[in-house]
Amino acid sequence: MRVVIQRVIEASVKVDCKTVGKIEQGVLVLVGFTRHDDEAAMTWVVHKLAGLRIFDDAYGNMNLSLQEVDGEALVVSQFTLYADVSKGRRPAFVHAARPERAEGLYNRFCDLLKAEGIHVEKGVFGAKMSVSLVNDGPVTIILER
């Protein structure tokens, strides 16, 4: 599992020009799955994400977690995080989970994040989406398990 976390002031996702998810302060989470990902990996990543101290405290230090700032998460499934560009010019996605498996992993990932007390908004799995964000910092962190 590969997760790209971007701290945002706001973020939204549209499908067919219609907003399907929108958040204020929090994180945009791009998540990609492999065929080897399981519940234990997702639990570890979600727990790490919810408690990651990437938000500023009163002194401007990154010392507060998403939970502590009552932040939100916009979670977007992105199989292209597993693009293999080692050969040729066209990305191969042989390491990405097949869509029928990845969709269940994506929904479970979001459920686990909600169980951590995080308000979660989602993209639409498998849809062509337009993602907008105002990056805060910028702060971008990659988690992999």
C-alpha positions as protocol buffer text, in pm:
chain_id: "A"
residue {
  index: 1
  type: MET
  ca { x: 0 y: 0 z: 0 }
}
residue {
  index: 2
  type: ARG
  ca { x: 126 y: 341 z: -92 }
}
residue {
  index: 3
  type: VAL
  ca { x: -29 y: 659 z: 49 }
}
residue {
  index: 4
  type: VAL
  ca { x: 50 y: 1018 z: -43 }
}
residue {
  index: 5
  type: ILE
  ca { x: -69 y: 1261 z: 224 }
}
residue {
  index: 6
  type: GLN
  ca { x: -97 y: 1631 z: 151 }
}
residue {
  index: 7
  type: ARG
  ca { x: -185 y: 1874 z: 428 }
}
residue {
  index: 8
  type: VAL
  ca { x: -452 y: 2104 z: 291 }
}
residue {
  index: 9
  type: ILE
  ca { x: -649 y: 2414 z: 377 }
}
residue {
  index: 10
  type: GLU
  ca { x: -924 y: 2276 z: 153 }
}
residue {
  index: 11
  type: ALA
  ca { x: -968 y: 2006 z: -108 }
}
residue {
  index: 12
  type: SER
  ca { x: -1243 y: 1873 z: -330 }
}
residue {
  index: 13
  type: VAL
  ca { x: -1305 y: 1610 z: -592 }
}
residue {
  index: 14
  type: LYS
  ca { x: -1546 y: 1629 z: -886 }
}
residue {
  index: 15
  type: VAL
  ca { x: -1687 y: 1365 z: -1117 }
}
residue {
  index: 16
  type: ASP
  ca { x: -1864 y: 1486 z: -1432 }
}
residue {
  index: 17
  type: CYS
  ca { x: -1841 y: 1846 z: -1303 }
}
residue {
  index: 18
  type: LYS
  ca { x: -2029 y: 1752 z: -983 }
}
residue {
  index: 19
  type: THR
  ca { x: -1858 y: 1780 z: -644 }
}
residue {
  index: 20
  type: VAL
  ca { x: -1864 y: 1438 z: -476 }
}
residue {
  index: 21
  type: GLY
  ca { x: -1631 y: 1513 z: -184 }
}
residue {
  index: 22
  type: LYS
  ca { x: -1509 y: 1830 z: -17 }
}
residue {
  index: 23
  type: ILE
  ca { x: -1314 y: 1908 z: 300 }
}
residue {
  index: 24
  type: GLU
  ca { x: -1177 y: 2205 z: 488 }
}
residue {
  index: 25
  type: GLN
  ca { x: -859 y: 2179 z: 700 }
}
residue {
  index: 26
  type: GLY
  ca { x: -712 y: 1832 z: 691 }
}
residue {
  index: 27
  type: VAL
  ca { x: -546 y: 1597 z: 446 }
}
residue {
  index: 28
  type: LEU
  ca { x: -589 y: 1486 z: 89 }
}
residue {
  index: 29
  type: VAL
  ca { x: -503 y: 1116 z: 85 }
}
residue {
  index: 30
  type: LEU
  ca { x: -413 y: 947 z: -243 }
}
residue {
  index: 31
  type: VAL
  ca { x: -408 y: 572 z: -183 }
}
residue {
  index: 32
  type: GLY
  ca { x: -292 y: 286 z: -404 }
}
residue {
  index: 33
  type: PHE
  ca { x: -314 y: -85 z: -328 }
}
residue {
  index: 34
  type: THR
  ca { x: -124 y: -395 z: -435 }
}
residue {
  index: 35
  type: ARG
  ca { x: -252 y: -750 z: -451 }
}
residue {
  index: 36
  type: HIS
  ca { x: -55 y: -824 z: -131 }
}
residue {
  index: 37
  type: ASP
  ca { x: -220 y: -562 z: 90 }
}
residue {
  index: 38
  type: ASP
  ca { x: -420 y: -687 z: 386 }
}
residue {
  index: 39
  type: GLU
  ca { x: -607 y: -570 z: 695 }
}
residue {
  index: 40
  type: ALA
  ca { x: -292 y: -549 z: 907 }
}
residue {
  index: 41
  type: ALA
  ca { x: -120 y: -319 z: 657 }
}
residue {
  index: 42
  type: MET
  ca { x: -427 y: -96 z: 627 }
}
residue {
  index: 43
  type: THR
  ca { x: -469 y: -77 z: 1005 }
}
residue {
  index: 44
  type: TRP
  ca { x: -105 y: 26 z: 1049 }
}
residue {
  index: 45
  type: VAL
  ca { x: -124 y: 296 z: 778 }
}
residue {
  index: 46
  type: VAL
  ca { x: -457 y: 436 z: 899 }
}
residue {
  index: 47
  type: HIS
  ca { x: -340 y: 452 z: 1261 }
}
residue {
  index: 48
  type: LYS
  ca { x: -15 y: 620 z: 1155 }
}
residue {
  index: 49
  type: LEU
  ca { x: -205 y: 867 z: 936 }
}
residue {
  index: 50
  type: ALA
  ca { x: -457 y: 964 z: 1206 }
}
residue {
  index: 51
  type: GLY
  ca { x: -182 y: 1025 z: 1462 }
}
residue {
  index: 52
  type: LEU
  ca { x: 85 y: 1177 z: 1238 }
}
residue {
  index: 53
  type: ARG
  ca { x: 194 y: 1508 z: 1390 }
}
residue {
  index: 54
  type: ILE
  ca { x: 194 y: 1729 z: 1080 }
}
residue {
  index: 55
  type: PHE
  ca { x: -22 y: 2022 z: 1192 }
}
residue {
  index: 56
  type: ASP
  ca { x: 110 y: 2336 z: 1358 }
}
residue {
  index: 57
  type: ASP
  ca { x: 71 y: 2401 z: 1728 }
}
residue {
  index: 58
  type: ALA
  ca { x: 40 y: 2751 z: 1880 }
}
residue {
  index: 59
  type: TYR
  ca { x: 415 y: 2802 z: 1827 }
}
residue {
  index: 60
  type: GLY
  ca { x: 415 y: 2707 z: 1460 }
}
residue {
  index: 61
  type: ASN
  ca { x: 575 y: 2367 z: 1518 }
}
residue {
  index: 62
  type: MET
  ca { x: 439 y: 2054 z: 1350 }
}
residue {
  index: 63
  type: ASN
  ca { x: 325 y: 1897 z: 1673 }
}
residue {
  index: 64
  type: LEU
  ca { x: -46 y: 1817 z: 1631 }
}
residue {
  index: 65
  type: SER
  ca { x: -220 y: 1526 z: 1462 }
}
residue {
  index: 66
  type: LEU
  ca { x: -520 y: 1516 z: 1233 }
}
residue {
  index: 67
  type: GLN
  ca { x: -722 y: 1391 z: 1530 }
}
residue {
  index: 68
  type: GLU
  ca { x: -603 y: 1674 z: 1755 }
}
residue {
  index: 69
  type: VAL
  ca { x: -696 y: 1950 z: 1508 }
}
residue {
  index: 70
  type: ASP
  ca { x: -1030 y: 1784 z: 1429 }
}
residue {
  index: 71
  type: GLY
  ca { x: -918 y: 1769 z: 1067 }
}
residue {
  index: 72
  type: GLU
  ca { x: -1092 y: 1598 z: 780 }
}
residue {
  index: 73
  type: ALA
  ca { x: -968 y: 1356 z: 515 }
}
residue {
  index: 74
  type: LEU
  ca { x: -1051 y: 1344 z: 146 }
}
residue {
  index: 75
  type: VAL
  ca { x: -952 y: 995 z: 29 }
}
residue {
  index: 76
  type: VAL
  ca { x: -899 y: 927 z: -341 }
}
residue {
  index: 77
  type: SER
  ca { x: -809 y: 585 z: -481 }
}
residue {
  index: 78
  type: GLN
  ca { x: -515 y: 612 z: -720 }
}
residue {
  index: 79
  type: PHE
  ca { x: -377 y: 298 z: -882 }
}
residue {
  index: 80
  type: THR
  ca { x: -121 y: 509 z: -1071 }
}
residue {
  index: 81
  type: LEU
  ca { x: 83 y: 528 z: -750 }
}
residue {
  index: 82
  type: TYR
  ca { x: 204 y: 183 z: -858 }
}
residue {
  index: 83
  type: ALA
  ca { x: 309 y: 284 z: -1208 }
}
residue {
  index: 84
  type: ASP
  ca { x: 620 y: 99 z: -1321 }
}
residue {
  index: 85
  type: VAL
  ca { x: 814 y: 313 z: -1567 }
}
residue {
  index: 86
  type: SER
  ca { x: 1139 y: 115 z: -1561 }
}
residue {
  index: 87
  type: LYS
  ca { x: 1097 y: -1 z: -1923 }
}
residue {
  index: 88
  type: GLY
  ca { x: 975 y: 191 z: -2223 }
}
residue {
  index: 89
  type: ARG
  ca { x: 764 y: 505 z: -2209 }
}
residue {
  index: 90
  type: ARG
  ca { x: 425 y: 368 z: -2116 }
}
residue {
  index: 91
  type: PRO
  ca { x: 360 y: 302 z: -1745 }
}
residue {
  index: 92
  type: ALA
  ca { x: 276 y: -56 z: -1650 }
}
residue {
  index: 93
  type: PHE
  ca { x: 47 y: -123 z: -1357 }
}
residue {
  index: 94
  type: VAL
  ca { x: 123 y: -490 z: -1290 }
}
residue {
  index: 95
  type: HIS
  ca { x: 187 y: -424 z: -920 }
}
residue {
  index: 96
  type: ALA
  ca { x: -145 y: -246 z: -861 }
}
residue {
  index: 97
  type: ALA
  ca { x: -434 y: -449 z: -719 }
}
residue {
  index: 98
  type: ARG
  ca { x: -701 y: -548 z: -970 }
}
residue {
  index: 99
  type: PRO
  ca { x: -1003 y: -315 z: -954 }
}
residue {
  index: 100
  type: GLU
  ca { x: -1239 y: -576 z: -809 }
}
residue {
  index: 101
  type: ARG
  ca { x: -1001 y: -624 z: -513 }
}
residue {
  index: 102
  type: ALA
  ca { x: -886 y: -262 z: -485 }
}
residue {
  index: 103
  type: GLU
  ca { x: -1239 y: -126 z: -448 }
}
residue {
  index: 104
  type: GLY
  ca { x: -1300 y: -336 z: -137 }
}
residue {
  index: 105
  type: LEU
  ca { x: -962 y: -234 z: 7 }
}
residue {
  index: 106
  type: TYR
  ca { x: -1040 y: 132 z: -62 }
}
residue {
  index: 107
  type: ASN
  ca { x: -1377 y: 116 z: 113 }
}
residue {
  index: 108
  type: ARG
  ca { x: -1225 y: -69 z: 409 }
}
residue {
  index: 109
  type: PHE
  ca { x: -944 y: 189 z: 431 }
}
residue {
  index: 110
  type: CYS
  ca { x: -1204 y: 467 z: 454 }
}
residue {
  index: 111
  type: ASP
  ca { x: -1401 y: 274 z: 718 }
}
residue {
  index: 112
  type: LEU
  ca { x: -1089 y: 225 z: 929 }
}
residue {
  index: 113
  type: LEU
  ca { x: -1009 y: 597 z: 906 }
}
residue {
  index: 114
  type: LYS
  ca { x: -1363 y: 681 z: 1020 }
}
residue {
  index: 115
  type: ALA
  ca { x: -1316 y: 442 z: 1314 }
}
residue {
  index: 116
  type: GLU
  ca { x: -1020 y: 660 z: 1419 }
}
residue {
  index: 117
  type: GLY
  ca { x: -1266 y: 949 z: 1458 }
}
residue {
  index: 118
  type: ILE
  ca { x: -1179 y: 1124 z: 1132 }
}
residue {
  index: 119
  type: HIS
  ca { x: -1449 y: 1278 z: 912 }
}
residue {
  index: 120
  type: VAL
  ca { x: -1392 y: 1116 z: 570 }
}
residue {
  index: 121
  type: GLU
  ca { x: -1502 y: 1233 z: 228 }
}
residue {
  index: 122
  type: LYS
  ca { x: -1433 y: 1014 z: -76 }
}
residue {
  index: 123
  type: GLY
  ca { x: -1381 y: 1021 z: -445 }
}
residue {
  index: 124
  type: VAL
  ca { x: -1564 y: 774 z: -669 }
}
residue {
  index: 125
  type: PHE
  ca { x: -1370 y: 453 z: -717 }
}
residue {
  index: 126
  type: GLY
  ca { x: -1274 y: 395 z: -1080 }
}
residue {
  index: 127
  type: ALA
  ca { x: -1415 y: 726 z: -1202 }
}
residue {
  index: 128
  type: LYS
  ca { x: -1229 y: 995 z: -1391 }
}
residue {
  index: 129
  type: MET
  ca { x: -1197 y: 1262 z: -1124 }
}
residue {
  index: 130
  type: SER
  ca { x: -1084 y: 1623 z: -1101 }
}
residue {
  index: 131
  type: VAL
  ca { x: -907 y: 1686 z: -772 }
}
residue {
  index: 132
  type: SER
  ca { x: -851 y: 2039 z: -643 }
}
residue {
  index: 133
  type: LEU
  ca { x: -657 y: 2140 z: -336 }
}
residue {
  index: 134
  type: VAL
  ca { x: -497 y: 2428 z: -156 }
}
residue {
  index: 135
  type: ASN
  ca { x: -182 y: 2274 z: -15 }
}
residue {
  index: 136
  type: ASP
  ca { x: -89 y: 2396 z: 333 }
}
residue {
  index: 137
  type: GLY
  ca { x: 283 y: 2441 z: 384 }
}
residue {
  index: 138
  type: PRO
  ca { x: 328 y: 2266 z: 149 }
}
residue {
  index: 139
  type: VAL
  ca { x: 346 y: 1945 z: 347 }
}
residue {
  index: 140
  type: THR
  ca { x: 349 y: 1618 z: 153 }
}
residue {
  index: 141
  type: ILE
  ca { x: 434 y: 1282 z: 313 }
}
residue {
  index: 142
  type: ILE
  ca { x: 450 y: 935 z: 162 }
}
residue {
  index: 143
  type: LEU
  ca { x: 364 y: 628 z: 368 }
}
residue {
  index: 144
  type: GLU
  ca { x: 427 y: 280 z: 239 }
}
residue {
  index: 145
  type: ARG
  ca { x: 356 y: -57 z: 398 }
}
